[in-house]
Amino acid sequence: MAEAASRDSIARAYTSDYADLRRIGLPALASAREKGLAAPWATAAVHLAFLTGLPDSHIARKHGTERAESVRREALEAVGSLDLAQAPVDLLLAYDRRLKAAGLNPGTSADLTVATLFLDALAHAGASL
């Protein structure tokens, strides 16, 4: 994992005591909960935080680091300021269709979202993290 950490966000998570989850994911989840978002929208908030906060390393592997960074910037403009309390399903689905049409899959952002939810569940279960 240490060898891949500079180019892969999942590997970096393993070698950094989950720094990106603690720096991006958990604060996004806490903020979503403070706003009273239901669990599905809190999860969406975490995913959007990763999508807009880090170039997706899955996209980088498939399409290059410049494309991953441009997707991050595009996501920031397209969905970064959505009010998830308004349940913007149509806007998110339209953005998802645009990504798919371009052959882009922000899979690392999704993986980090799931890992954040798991880390949070462990913390709430009293696990020592």
C-alpha positions as CSV (number, residue, x, y, z in Angstrom):
1,M,0.0,0.0,0.0
2,A,2.8,2.4,0.8
3,E,4.2,2.0,-2.8
4,A,0.8,3.0,-4.3
5,A,-0.2,5.7,-1.7
6,S,1.1,8.6,-3.9
7,R,-1.2,7.7,-6.7
8,D,-4.1,5.8,-5.1
9,S,-6.5,7.3,-2.5
10,I,-7.4,3.9,-1.1
11,A,-3.8,2.9,-0.6
12,R,-3.2,6.3,1.0
13,A,-6.0,5.7,3.4
14,Y,-4.4,2.5,4.6
15,T,-1.0,4.2,5.1
16,S,-2.2,7.5,6.6
17,D,-4.5,6.3,9.4
18,Y,-7.4,7.2,7.1
19,A,-6.5,10.9,7.0
20,D,-8.8,11.7,4.0
21,L,-11.7,10.1,5.8
22,R,-11.0,12.0,8.9
23,R,-10.3,15.3,7.1
24,I,-13.1,15.2,4.4
25,G,-15.5,12.3,5.0
26,L,-16.3,12.5,8.7
27,P,-16.7,16.3,8.8
28,A,-19.0,16.1,5.7
29,L,-21.0,13.5,7.5
30,A,-21.2,15.4,10.7
31,S,-22.2,18.6,8.9
32,A,-24.9,16.7,7.0
33,R,-26.3,15.3,10.2
34,E,-26.2,18.8,11.9
35,K,-28.3,20.0,9.0
36,G,-30.8,17.2,9.7
37,L,-30.3,15.4,6.4
38,A,-31.7,11.9,6.3
39,A,-29.1,9.1,6.0
40,P,-29.3,8.8,2.1
41,W,-28.7,12.5,1.7
42,A,-25.9,12.5,4.4
43,T,-24.3,9.7,2.4
44,A,-24.7,11.8,-0.8
45,A,-23.0,14.7,1.1
46,V,-20.0,12.6,1.9
47,H,-19.7,11.4,-1.7
48,L,-19.9,14.9,-3.0
49,A,-17.3,16.0,-0.5
50,F,-14.9,13.5,-1.8
51,L,-15.8,14.1,-5.5
52,T,-15.2,17.8,-5.1
53,G,-12.4,17.6,-2.6
54,L,-10.0,15.1,-4.2
55,P,-9.2,14.1,-7.7
56,D,-10.7,10.6,-8.0
57,S,-7.8,8.1,-8.3
58,H,-9.9,5.6,-10.2
59,I,-10.5,8.2,-12.9
60,A,-6.8,9.1,-12.8
61,R,-5.8,5.5,-13.4
62,K,-8.2,5.2,-16.4
63,H,-7.9,8.7,-17.9
64,G,-4.9,10.5,-16.3
65,T,-4.4,12.8,-13.4
66,E,-5.3,15.9,-15.4
67,R,-8.7,14.5,-16.3
68,A,-9.3,13.5,-12.7
69,E,-8.5,17.0,-11.6
70,S,-10.8,18.5,-14.3
71,V,-13.6,16.2,-13.1
72,R,-13.1,17.4,-9.5
73,R,-13.3,21.0,-10.7
74,E,-16.3,20.3,-12.9
75,A,-18.1,18.5,-10.0
76,L,-17.4,21.5,-7.7
77,E,-19.1,23.8,-10.3
78,A,-21.9,21.4,-11.1
79,V,-22.9,19.9,-7.8
80,G,-20.6,21.4,-5.2
81,S,-23.1,23.9,-3.9
82,L,-26.3,21.8,-4.1
83,D,-28.7,22.1,-1.1
84,L,-29.2,18.4,-0.4
85,A,-32.0,19.3,2.0
86,Q,-34.0,20.1,-1.2
87,A,-33.5,16.5,-2.4
88,P,-32.0,17.5,-5.8
89,V,-32.5,14.0,-7.3
90,D,-33.0,15.2,-10.9
91,L,-29.8,17.3,-10.8
92,L,-27.7,14.5,-9.3
93,L,-29.0,12.0,-11.8
94,A,-28.3,14.3,-14.7
95,Y,-24.8,14.8,-13.5
96,D,-24.4,11.1,-13.1
97,R,-25.6,10.6,-16.7
98,R,-23.0,13.1,-17.9
99,L,-20.2,11.3,-16.1
100,K,-21.4,7.9,-17.5
101,A,-21.7,9.3,-21.0
102,A,-18.1,10.5,-20.8
103,G,-17.0,7.0,-19.6
104,L,-16.1,8.4,-16.2
105,N,-16.6,6.4,-13.0
106,P,-15.6,8.2,-9.7
107,G,-15.2,4.8,-8.0
108,T,-12.6,5.9,-5.5
109,S,-15.0,8.6,-4.2
110,A,-17.6,6.0,-3.8
111,D,-15.2,3.7,-2.0
112,L,-14.1,6.4,0.4
113,T,-17.7,7.3,1.1
114,V,-18.4,3.7,2.1
115,A,-15.2,3.6,4.2
116,T,-16.3,6.8,5.9
117,L,-19.7,5.4,6.8
118,F,-18.0,2.3,8.2
119,L,-15.4,4.3,10.2
120,D,-18.3,6.3,11.6
121,A,-20.3,3.2,12.5
122,L,-17.2,1.7,14.3
123,A,-16.8,4.9,16.3
124,H,-20.4,4.9,17.3
125,A,-20.2,1.3,18.3
126,G,-17.4,2.3,20.7
127,A,-14.5,0.8,18.7
128,S,-11.1,2.4,19.5
129,L,-10.0,4.2,16.4
